[in-house]
């Protein structure tokens, strides 16, 4: 006890831990715990880290410039490959894209804006910085024409109305009788399937296509020659036979009819 009755200082034992972090060593009277500082980052590591940060900042700036900079805004649209749709119609449809950065315009954006243009089957795009977008049009193939009053309507193999023209001058496609309602007839799909299979060299020589039934398809050529096709089966083989027959030099006795209803045994009359 200290003078005055107060307790004196109390001495607490020091605990020494073994080097493996286990229980205290037996018989240890006391020890001190030493904290070792963590490894210091070398100047080289700091330089690498700072360089990476700088690169990321620069890349972020480049991306932001490409996406938002007015220097890459669309100002000019170049249209290629169209014949059934006018350039003016396409420019009008794509007008909402003008002013948008080229980096933000996708093929899907262009395709969506042209979706109501029936003659267009597909599109592709190519950016030409700083401000030009090239739109490449793939159109559906016309295979025949219909007459509706004074209009001549080009249709594809699905009966889609692709375009209207004032007359047939320069249109080397066969006429399907029956006006626009012909596409709703039972035989239309059979006739259209035949016409879709023909190469342009044959299709351009046809003046009309008709069928009383699905098994009696007839194609009329210039000069009133007739191709009796029969049904719309084995169309590819029949098309090759017709192309071969029409490439042969005209004999002394003109042919009035080419019968390819049995393509293995074609007959001329």
Secondary structure per residue as TSV (DSSP state, phi and psi in degrees):
chain	resnum	aa	ss	phi	psi
A	1	X	-	360.0	145.3
A	2	X	-	-85.7	164.8
A	3	X	T	-57.3	140.4
A	4	X	T	92.7	1.8
A	5	X	S	86.9	1.6
A	6	X	-	-87.7	146.0
A	7	X	-	-67.5	146.2
A	8	X	-	-81.8	178.1
A	9	X	-	-59.8	142.1
A	10	X	-	-101.7	131.0
A	11	X	-	-96.6	123.1
A	12	X	-	-99.4	142.0
A	13	X	-	-72.0	144.6
A	14	X	-	-86.5	142.0
A	15	X	-	-106.8	126.3
A	16	X	-	-101.6	123.5
A	17	X	B	-95.3	147.9
A	18	X	-	-72.2	169.5
A	19	X	T	-71.1	-14.6
A	20	X	T	-94.6	5.4
A	21	X	S	81.3	14.7
A	22	X	-	-86.0	-154.3
A	23	X	S	-69.7	160.6
A	24	X	B	-59.5	145.5
A	25	X	-	-67.2	136.9
A	26	X	T	-63.6	137.5
A	27	X	T	82.3	3.5
A	28	X	-	-74.7	133.7
A	29	X	-	-88.5	-28.8
A	30	X	-	169.1	162.8
A	31	X	-	-162.0	170.6
A	32	X	-	-116.6	147.1
A	33	X	-	-98.5	124.8
A	34	X	-	-105.1	123.5
A	35	X	-	-89.7	125.2
A	36	X	-	-93.4	132.7
A	37	X	-	-66.7	148.0
A	38	X	-	-65.7	164.0
A	39	X	-	-65.7	135.9
A	40	X	-	-80.0	139.7
A	41	X	-	-72.5	131.3
A	42	X	-	-73.6	156.3
A	43	X	H	-57.4	-33.3
A	44	X	H	-65.5	-42.3
A	45	X	H	-63.0	-40.3
A	46	X	H	-63.7	-39.5
A	47	X	H	-64.4	-41.0
A	48	X	H	-63.4	-44.5
A	49	X	H	-61.7	-43.9
A	50	X	H	-65.0	-36.3
A	51	X	H	-65.3	-42.5
A	52	X	H	-62.5	-43.0
A	53	X	H	-61.3	-41.8
A	54	X	H	-64.0	-41.5
A	55	X	H	-62.3	-44.5
A	56	X	H	-61.9	-38.8
A	57	X	H	-64.7	-42.5
A	58	X	H	-65.1	-44.7
A	59	X	H	-61.7	-40.9
A	60	X	H	-60.6	-38.7
A	61	X	H	-67.1	-39.8
A	62	X	H	-64.0	-44.4
A	63	X	H	-62.4	-44.7
A	64	X	H	-62.4	-38.6
A	65	X	H	-64.7	-44.4
A	66	X	H	-65.0	-35.3
A	67	X	H	-82.8	-39.0
A	68	X	H	-112.0	-9.1
A	69	X	-	-69.6	133.2
A	70	X	G	-67.4	-12.7
A	71	X	G	-66.2	-24.0
A	72	X	G	-106.7	16.5
A	73	X	B	-71.3	140.7
A	74	X	-	-67.9	127.1
A	75	X	-	-125.7	-28.5
A	76	X	E	-127.9	132.5
A	77	X	E	-115.4	124.3
A	78	X	E	-109.4	124.7
A	79	X	E	-108.5	132.9
A	80	X	E	-129.5	146.2
A	81	X	S	91.5	-0.9
A	82	X	-	-94.4	144.5
A	83	X	S	-139.8	-27.3
A	84	X	S	-91.9	-16.1
A	85	X	S	-121.2	135.4
A	86	X	-	-77.9	154.7
A	87	X	H	-61.1	-36.8
A	88	X	H	-61.6	-40.5
A	89	X	H	-63.6	-41.2
A	90	X	H	-70.1	-41.9
A	91	X	H	-59.7	-40.9
A	92	X	H	-65.2	-41.5
A	93	X	H	-66.7	-33.3
A	94	X	T	-93.1	2.8
A	95	X	G	-54.2	-36.0
A	96	X	G	-60.4	-16.9
A	97	X	G	-84.3	-17.7
A	98	X	T	-61.1	130.7
A	99	X	T	96.6	-13.6
A	100	X	S	-82.5	142.1
A	101	X	B	-61.1	138.7
A	102	X	G	-56.9	-31.2
A	103	X	G	-70.5	-14.2
A	104	X	G	-104.4	2.1
A	105	X	-	-99.3	124.3
A	106	X	-	-111.9	165.8
A	107	X	H	-59.9	-37.4
A	108	X	H	-64.1	-35.9
A	109	X	H	-61.2	-46.9
A	110	X	H	-67.6	-42.8
A	111	X	H	-60.1	-40.7
A	112	X	H	-65.5	-39.3
A	113	X	H	-71.4	-22.4
A	114	X	T	-104.7	10.7
A	115	X	T	-62.1	-27.7
A	116	X	T	-87.9	2.7
A	117	X	-	-90.6	96.8
A	118	X	T	-55.0	-40.6
A	119	X	T	-63.9	-19.4
A	120	X	E	-87.1	121.1
A	121	X	E	-89.7	-40.8
A	122	X	E	-158.5	166.4
A	123	X	E	-137.2	156.7
A	124	X	E	-135.8	156.4
A	125	X	E	-132.7	155.4
A	126	X	E	-145.7	127.5
A	127	X	E	-86.4	135.2
A	128	X	E	-122.9	89.0
A	129	X	T	-55.7	150.7
A	130	X	T	-91.7	-13.1
A	131	X	T	-149.1	18.3
A	132	X	E	-116.1	137.6
A	133	X	E	-119.8	123.4
A	134	X	E	-95.5	125.1
A	135	X	E	-111.7	117.9
A	136	X	E	-102.2	117.0
A	137	X	E	-95.5	134.6
A	138	X	E	-112.7	117.1
A	139	X	E	-99.0	156.2
A	140	X	-	-70.5	150.8
A	141	X	-	-89.6	119.8
A	142	X	-	-70.7	139.3
A	143	X	-	-121.5	-11.9
A	144	X	E	-162.9	172.3
A	145	X	E	-127.4	152.4
A	146	X	E	-120.4	152.6
A	147	X	E	-110.4	128.9
A	148	X	E	-131.7	98.7
A	149	X	T	65.5	-125.1
A	150	X	T	-93.1	-1.3
A	151	X	E	-92.3	148.0
A	152	X	E	-114.3	124.3
A	153	X	E	-112.5	126.5
A	154	X	E	-85.5	133.5
A	155	X	E	-127.0	157.4
A	156	X	-	-100.4	-172.7
A	157	X	T	-69.2	-13.1
A	158	X	T	-97.2	4.1
A	159	X	-	80.9	10.7
A	160	X	-	-70.5	139.2
A	161	X	E	-82.4	110.5
A	162	X	E	-90.5	-37.8
A	163	X	E	-167.2	158.7
A	164	X	E	-115.6	139.5
A	165	X	E	-129.3	154.0
A	166	X	S	-69.1	-28.3
A	167	X	S	-157.6	179.3
A	168	X	-	-91.7	4.4
A	169	X	T	-59.2	123.2
A	170	X	T	81.5	-0.2
A	171	X	-	-101.7	100.2
A	172	X	-	-91.6	69.4
A	173	X	-	-137.8	151.2
A	174	X	E	-74.3	150.5
A	175	X	E	-92.1	133.8
A	176	X	E	-103.9	121.1
A	177	X	S	-68.3	155.5
A	178	X	S	111.0	2.7
A	179	X	G	66.7	-161.6
A	180	X	G	-67.2	-20.2
A	181	X	G	-73.7	-11.3
A	182	X	G	-60.4	-29.2
A	183	X	G	-68.7	-15.5
A	184	X	G	-95.0	-1.8
A	185	X	S	-76.3	159.5
A	186	X	T	-66.4	-28.1
A	187	X	T	-91.4	-8.2
A	188	X	H	-60.0	-47.1
A	189	X	H	-61.0	-33.9
A	190	X	H	-69.0	-44.7
A	191	X	H	-62.1	-45.5
A	192	X	H	-63.2	-37.8
A	193	X	H	-63.5	-36.7
A	194	X	H	-67.1	-47.7
A	195	X	H	-64.2	-34.8
A	196	X	H	-66.9	-23.8
A	197	X	H	-85.9	-19.5
A	198	X	S	-74.1	140.5
A	199	X	-	-70.4	159.7
A	200	X	H	-59.1	-31.4
A	201	X	H	-64.0	-28.9
A	202	X	H	-91.3	-44.4
A	203	X	H	-57.4	-38.9
A	204	X	T	-69.5	-14.1
A	205	X	T	-96.0	-5.3
A	206	X	E	-82.6	143.9
A	207	X	E	-107.3	-27.1
A	208	X	E	-158.3	162.1
A	209	X	E	-140.1	136.1
A	210	X	E	-151.5	166.7
A	211	X	E	-162.8	129.4
A	212	X	S	-77.9	-35.2
A	213	X	S	-138.7	173.6
A	214	X	T	-69.6	-11.6
A	215	X	T	-104.8	9.8
A	216	X	-	-134.3	50.7
A	217	X	E	-75.5	132.1
A	218	X	E	-128.5	135.7
A	219	X	E	-117.8	132.9
A	220	X	E	-106.2	130.5
A	221	X	E	-97.6	166.4
A	222	X	G	-57.7	142.4
A	223	X	G	84.2	11.3
A	224	X	G	65.2	19.7
A	225	X	-	-74.9	148.5
A	226	X	E	-122.1	140.4
A	227	X	E	-109.3	115.4
A	228	X	E	-90.4	111.2
A	229	X	E	-91.4	-32.0
A	230	X	E	80.4	-130.7
A	231	X	S	-85.1	171.4
A	232	X	S	-92.0	35.3
A	233	X	S	-99.7	150.0
A	234	X	S	55.1	40.7
A	235	X	H	-60.3	-41.5
A	236	X	H	-62.2	-42.9
A	237	X	H	-67.4	-41.1
A	238	X	H	-63.4	-38.8
A	239	X	H	-63.3	-40.1
A	240	X	H	-66.3	-38.4
A	241	X	H	-65.7	-44.4
A	242	X	H	-61.5	-44.9
A	243	X	H	-60.8	-40.2
A	244	X	H	-67.8	-42.0
A	245	X	H	-64.0	-39.7
A	246	X	H	-75.4	-16.6
A	247	X	H	-85.4	-11.1
A	248	X	S	-77.7	140.9
A	249	X	-	-60.5	138.4
A	250	X	-	-57.2	130.0
A	251	X	-	-74.3	173.6
A	252	X	S	-60.7	-36.0
A	253	X	S	-97.1	109.3
A	254	X	-	-57.6	145.0
A	255	X	-	-86.6	130.2
A	256	X	-	-95.0	-28.4
A	257	X	E	-145.8	136.4
A	258	X	E	-109.2	116.7
A	259	X	E	-104.1	109.4
A	260	X	-	-116.6	22.3
A	261	X	S	-61.2	-29.5
A	262	X	S	-115.8	91.5
A	263	X	G	-62.5	-19.4
A	264	X	G	-73.8	-22.5
A	265	X	G	-135.8	68.5
A	266	X	-	-65.4	150.5
A	267	X	E	-129.2	139.5
A	268	X	E	-116.0	144.1
A	269	X	-	-130.7	360.0
